[in-house]
Amino acid sequence: MTKSQFALVVIGAAIILALPMVGGNYTLRLCTIMLMYATLAMAWNFIGGFAGYPSFGIAAFFGLGAYAGAVVQARGVPVVAAWAFAAVVGSVFAYVLGLILLRLRGHAFAIATLVIAEVLREITNGLTDLTGGGMGLNLPFFGWGPDALIRFFFYAMFALAAITLAATYLVAHSRLGFGLHCIKQNEDAADIVGINTTLYKIIAFTLSGGFAAAAGALYASWTGYIEPADVYDVLFSIKPILMVLIGGMGTVLGPCLGAVVFLVLDEIVWRNFLQLHTGILGLLIVILILFLPAGVLSFDWRMLFKKKVSAT
């Protein structure tokens, strides 16, 4: 991370943390959603950005974490402990799943991970006594006012996003990150030169599952009610991928920047073009990806400034 990027992180964190003092509940809600999606985008980046494996399993981990946290919380476990439990469940599930699915590559791996969310949804629907089935599951009421509640989950989601960002930075600047980059470039060559590709991929997949599950647990506590159709929604797999593509795959700050750009565009288009919201948003995303294939983070703003100076 360069000095300018570090300064961008510090300034961005300061602005976000100042929002409770200047913004209303609607603004805090939007920022909480943004932080949640930034976490999911960074979670996907471990396996999809660094290793280059096209995973569509974020929705599966998100939903599993939501139900794991909600079930134990409904049985009296403190909320923070329930979130930690969900992260562990998501990590263990990702580890076991990785042992099986990471033998696949390309389209086969993508399809296999996409199916997992549907399998978990059907299992959740069938475990009526435990999960409430299709009727959903209510979580214990906090008993707080709306202002205190939205601020609590805003700070909680900020903390989770910050931890995920720190983990991303550590991975990117470690032997693990180097190994994942080699796997992305040429997995067979990486295996030949002595990199334990299987181990590295499983670690990346486990990190992806753990952080996505933690985000799901926070989301469940925040909304107070979950149902399978909601938390296993395929959009929880697709949106993080789009955010990483917009921001920059395999980078530290790209997923966060992509989440901000995506949700800002989503909010602007939704406010001004309600009837054509999905189509216009999709068109804008395609344009961004076409003109900035390496992500917004790759755009050299200094060159733009130099062009303006030379023009004057």
C-alpha positions as CSV (number, residue, x, y, z in Angstrom):
1,M,0.0,0.0,0.0
2,T,1.5,3.3,-1.1
3,K,1.5,6.5,1.1
4,S,-1.3,8.0,-1.0
5,Q,-3.4,4.9,-0.6
6,F,-2.8,4.8,3.1
7,A,-3.8,8.5,3.3
8,L,-6.9,7.6,1.4
9,V,-7.8,4.9,3.9
10,V,-7.2,7.2,6.9
11,I,-9.3,10.0,5.3
12,G,-12.1,7.6,4.3
13,A,-12.2,6.0,7.7
14,A,-12.4,9.4,9.4
15,I,-15.2,10.5,7.1
16,I,-17.2,7.3,7.7
17,L,-16.7,7.5,11.5
18,A,-17.9,11.1,11.5
19,L,-21.2,10.2,9.8
20,P,-23.1,9.4,13.1
21,M,-22.5,13.0,14.1
22,V,-23.6,14.7,10.9
23,G,-25.8,12.2,9.1
24,G,-29.3,11.0,9.7
25,N,-30.5,7.4,10.1
26,Y,-31.1,7.0,6.4
27,T,-27.5,8.0,5.6
28,L,-26.2,5.6,8.3
29,R,-28.3,2.8,6.9
30,L,-26.8,3.3,3.4
31,C,-23.3,3.4,4.9
32,T,-23.9,0.2,6.9
33,I,-25.0,-1.5,3.7
34,M,-22.0,-0.2,1.9
35,L,-19.7,-1.5,4.6
36,M,-21.4,-4.9,4.5
37,Y,-20.9,-5.2,0.7
38,A,-17.3,-3.9,1.1
39,T,-16.7,-6.8,3.4
40,L,-18.3,-9.3,1.0
41,A,-16.3,-7.9,-1.9
42,M,-13.1,-8.3,0.1
43,A,-14.1,-11.8,1.1
44,W,-14.6,-12.7,-2.5
45,N,-11.3,-11.1,-3.4
46,F,-9.3,-13.6,-1.4
47,I,-10.3,-16.5,-3.7
48,G,-11.5,-14.6,-6.9
49,G,-9.1,-11.7,-7.0
50,F,-5.9,-13.1,-5.6
51,A,-6.2,-16.7,-6.8
52,G,-8.3,-16.1,-9.9
53,Y,-10.9,-18.7,-9.0
54,P,-14.4,-17.6,-10.1
55,S,-16.3,-18.4,-7.0
56,F,-20.1,-17.8,-6.7
57,G,-20.2,-19.1,-3.2
58,I,-20.5,-15.8,-1.2
59,A,-24.3,-16.1,-1.0
60,A,-23.9,-19.6,0.5
61,F,-21.4,-18.4,3.2
62,F,-23.5,-15.3,3.9
63,G,-26.7,-17.3,4.4
64,L,-24.9,-19.9,6.4
65,G,-23.4,-17.3,8.7
66,A,-26.8,-15.5,9.0
67,Y,-28.5,-18.7,10.2
68,A,-25.6,-19.9,12.3
69,G,-25.5,-16.6,14.2
70,A,-29.3,-16.3,14.4
71,V,-29.9,-19.8,15.7
72,V,-27.5,-19.5,18.6
73,Q,-28.5,-15.9,19.3
74,A,-32.1,-17.0,19.6
75,R,-31.0,-19.5,22.2
76,G,-29.4,-16.9,24.5
77,V,-25.9,-16.6,23.2
78,P,-24.6,-13.0,23.4
79,V,-24.7,-11.2,20.1
80,V,-20.9,-10.7,19.6
81,A,-20.2,-14.3,20.5
82,A,-22.9,-15.4,18.0
83,W,-21.1,-13.4,15.3
84,A,-17.8,-15.1,16.2
85,F,-19.5,-18.5,16.2
86,A,-20.9,-17.8,12.7
87,A,-17.5,-16.8,11.4
88,V,-16.0,-20.1,12.7
89,V,-18.9,-22.1,11.2
90,G,-18.4,-20.3,7.8
91,S,-14.6,-20.9,7.9
92,V,-14.9,-24.6,8.8
93,F,-17.6,-25.1,6.1
94,A,-15.4,-23.3,3.5
95,Y,-12.4,-25.4,4.5
96,V,-14.3,-28.7,4.1
97,L,-15.9,-27.5,0.9
98,G,-12.5,-26.3,-0.4
99,L,-11.0,-29.7,0.0
100,I,-13.7,-31.0,-2.4
101,L,-14.4,-28.2,-4.9
102,L,-10.9,-26.7,-5.3
103,R,-9.9,-29.7,-7.3
104,L,-12.1,-28.2,-10.0
105,R,-11.2,-25.2,-12.2
106,G,-12.8,-22.6,-14.4
107,H,-16.5,-23.0,-15.3
108,A,-16.8,-26.3,-13.3
109,F,-15.7,-24.6,-10.1
110,A,-18.0,-21.6,-10.7
111,I,-21.1,-23.8,-11.3
112,A,-20.3,-26.0,-8.3
113,T,-20.0,-23.0,-5.9
114,L,-23.2,-21.5,-7.4
115,V,-25.1,-24.7,-6.6
116,I,-24.0,-24.7,-2.9
117,A,-26.3,-21.7,-2.0
118,E,-29.3,-23.5,-3.4
119,V,-28.4,-26.7,-1.6
120,L,-28.1,-24.8,1.7
121,R,-31.4,-23.0,1.0
122,E,-33.2,-26.3,0.6
123,I,-31.6,-27.7,3.8
124,T,-32.6,-24.6,5.7
125,N,-36.1,-24.9,4.5
126,G,-36.3,-28.5,5.7
127,L,-34.9,-27.9,9.2
128,T,-38.2,-26.3,10.4
129,D,-37.6,-26.9,14.1
130,L,-34.2,-25.3,14.0
131,T,-34.4,-22.6,11.4
132,G,-38.1,-21.9,11.1
133,G,-38.0,-23.2,7.5
134,G,-39.7,-21.1,4.9
135,M,-41.5,-19.1,7.6
136,G,-38.2,-17.5,8.6
137,L,-36.6,-16.9,12.0
138,N,-37.1,-14.0,14.4
139,L,-34.1,-12.8,16.4
140,P,-34.3,-11.5,20.0
141,F,-35.4,-7.9,20.2
142,F,-32.6,-5.6,21.4
143,G,-35.0,-3.2,23.2
144,W,-33.1,-0.2,21.9
145,G,-34.4,2.9,20.1
146,P,-33.9,3.2,16.4
147,D,-31.1,5.8,16.7
148,A,-29.0,3.6,19.1
149,L,-29.7,0.5,17.0
150,I,-28.5,1.9,13.7
151,R,-25.4,3.4,15.3
152,F,-24.5,0.2,17.0
153,F,-24.7,-1.8,13.8
154,F,-23.0,0.9,11.8
155,Y,-20.0,0.7,14.1
156,A,-20.1,-3.1,14.2
157,M,-20.1,-3.3,10.4
158,F,-17.3,-0.7,10.2
159,A,-15.2,-2.8,12.6
160,L,-15.8,-6.0,10.6
161,A,-14.9,-4.2,7.3
162,A,-11.7,-2.8,9.0
163,I,-10.7,-6.3,10.2
164,T,-11.3,-7.7,6.7
165,L,-9.3,-4.9,5.1
166,A,-6.4,-5.6,7.5
167,A,-6.5,-9.3,6.7
168,T,-6.5,-8.4,3.0
169,Y,-3.4,-6.2,3.4
170,L,-1.6,-8.9,5.4
171,V,-2.5,-11.6,2.7
172,A,-1.4,-9.3,-0.1
173,H,2.0,-8.6,1.5
174,S,2.7,-12.2,2.6
175,R,4.0,-15.4,1.1
176,L,0.4,-16.5,0.9
177,G,-0.4,-13.5,-1.4
178,F,2.6,-14.2,-3.6
179,G,1.6,-17.8,-3.9
180,L,-2.0,-16.9,-4.8
181,H,-0.7,-14.5,-7.4
182,C,1.4,-17.3,-8.9
183,I,-1.7,-19.6,-8.9
184,K,-3.7,-16.9,-10.8
185,Q,-0.9,-16.5,-13.4
186,N,-0.2,-20.2,-14.0
187,E,-1.3,-22.8,-11.4
188,D,0.6,-25.6,-13.1
189,A,3.8,-23.6,-13.2
190,A,3.3,-22.6,-9.5
191,D,2.9,-26.2,-8.6
192,I,6.1,-27.2,-10.4
193,V,8.3,-24.5,-8.7
194,G,7.2,-25.9,-5.2
195,I,4.2,-23.7,-4.2
196,N,1.7,-25.7,-2.3
197,T,-1.2,-24.6,-4.5
198,T,-3.8,-26.8,-2.8
199,L,-3.0,-25.4,0.7
200,Y,-2.9,-21.8,-0.5
201,K,-6.3,-22.1,-2.3
202,I,-7.9,-23.7,0.7
203,I,-6.6,-20.9,3.0
204,A,-8.0,-18.3,0.6
205,F,-11.3,-20.0,0.4
206,T,-11.5,-20.4,4.1
207,L,-10.9,-16.7,4.7
208,S,-13.5,-15.9,2.1
209,G,-16.1,-18.1,3.8
210,G,-15.3,-16.9,7.3
211,F,-15.6,-13.2,6.6
212,A,-18.7,-13.6,4.4
213,A,-20.4,-15.6,7.2
214,A,-19.5,-13.0,9.8
215,A,-21.2,-10.3,7.6
216,G,-24.2,-12.6,7.3
217,A,-24.5,-12.9,11.1
218,L,-24.3,-9.1,11.5
219,Y,-26.9,-8.7,8.9
220,A,-29.3,-11.1,10.6
221,S,-28.9,-9.4,14.0
222,W,-29.4,-6.0,12.3
223,T,-32.6,-6.9,10.5
224,G,-34.0,-9.0,13.3
225,Y,-35.7,-11.4,10.9
226,I,-34.3,-13.7,8.2
227,E,-35.7,-16.2,5.7
228,P,-33.9,-18.5,3.3
229,A,-35.0,-16.6,0.1
230,D,-33.4,-13.4,1.5
231,V,-30.0,-14.5,2.9
232,Y,-29.3,-17.1,0.1
233,D,-30.1,-14.6,-2.6
234,V,-27.8,-15.1,-5.6
235,L,-27.3,-11.3,-5.7
236,F,-25.1,-11.6,-2.6
237,S,-22.7,-13.6,-4.9
238,I,-23.0,-11.4,-8.0
239,K,-22.8,-7.9,-6.5
240,P,-19.5,-8.4,-4.6
241,I,-17.9,-9.7,-7.9
242,L,-19.1,-6.7,-9.8
243,M,-17.7,-4.4,-7.0
244,V,-14.3,-6.1,-7.2
245,L,-14.3,-5.8,-11.0
246,I,-15.1,-2.1,-10.7
247,G,-12.5,-1.4,-8.0
248,G,-9.7,-3.7,-9.1
249,M,-9.2,-7.5,-8.8
250,G,-6.4,-8.7,-6.5
251,T,-5.8,-5.3,-5.0
252,V,-6.1,-4.2,-1.3
253,L,-8.4,-1.2,-1.7
254,G,-10.1,-2.1,-5.0
255,P,-13.1,-4.0,-3.4
256,C,-13.8,-1.2,-1.0
257,L,-13.6,1.4,-3.7
258,G,-15.8,-0.7,-6.0
259,A,-18.4,-1.1,-3.2
260,V,-18.6,2.7,-2.8
261,V,-18.8,3.3,-6.6
262,F,-21.4,0.6,-7.1
263,L,-23.7,1.7,-4.3
264,V,-23.4,5.4,-5.1
265,L,-24.3,4.7,-8.7
266,D,-27.1,2.5,-7.5
267,E,-28.5,5.2,-5.3
268,I,-28.3,7.9,-7.9
269,V,-29.9,5.8,-10.6
270,W,-32.6,4.5,-8.3
271,R,-33.5,8.1,-7.3
272,N,-33.7,9.5,-10.8
273,F,-34.6,6.5,-13.0
274,L,-36.8,4.3,-10.9
275,Q,-38.5,2.5,-13.8
276,L,-35.3,1.9,-15.7
277,H,-33.1,1.4,-12.6
278,T,-31.7,-2.0,-13.3
279,G,-31.0,-1.5,-17.0
280,I,-29.3,1.9,-16.6
281,L,-27.2,0.6,-13.6
282,G,-26.1,-2.4,-15.6
283,L,-25.1,-0.2,-18.6
284,L,-23.0,2.1,-16.4
285,I,-21.3,-0.9,-14.8
286,V,-20.5,-2.4,-18.3
287,I,-19.1,1.0,-19.4
288,L,-16.9,1.2,-16.3
289,I,-15.5,-2.3,-16.8
290,L,-14.9,-1.8,-20.5
291,F,-13.0,1.4,-20.2
292,L,-11.3,0.4,-16.9
293,P,-10.7,-3.3,-17.2
294,A,-8.2,-3.2,-14.3
295,G,-10.6,-1.3,-12.1
296,V,-11.1,2.3,-11.0
297,L,-8.0,1.9,-8.8
298,S,-5.9,1.6,-12.0
299,F,-6.9,5.0,-13.3
300,D,-4.0,7.5,-13.1
301,W,-5.6,10.7,-11.8
302,R,-2.1,12.4,-12.0
303,M,-2.1,12.1,-15.8
304,L,-5.6,13.8,-16.0
305,F,-4.3,16.6,-13.8
306,K,-1.2,17.0,-16.1
307,K,-3.4,17.2,-19.2
308,K,-5.5,20.0,-17.6
309,V,-2.3,21.9,-16.7
310,S,-0.8,21.5,-20.1
311,A,-4.1,22.6,-21.7
312,T,-4.1,25.8,-19.7
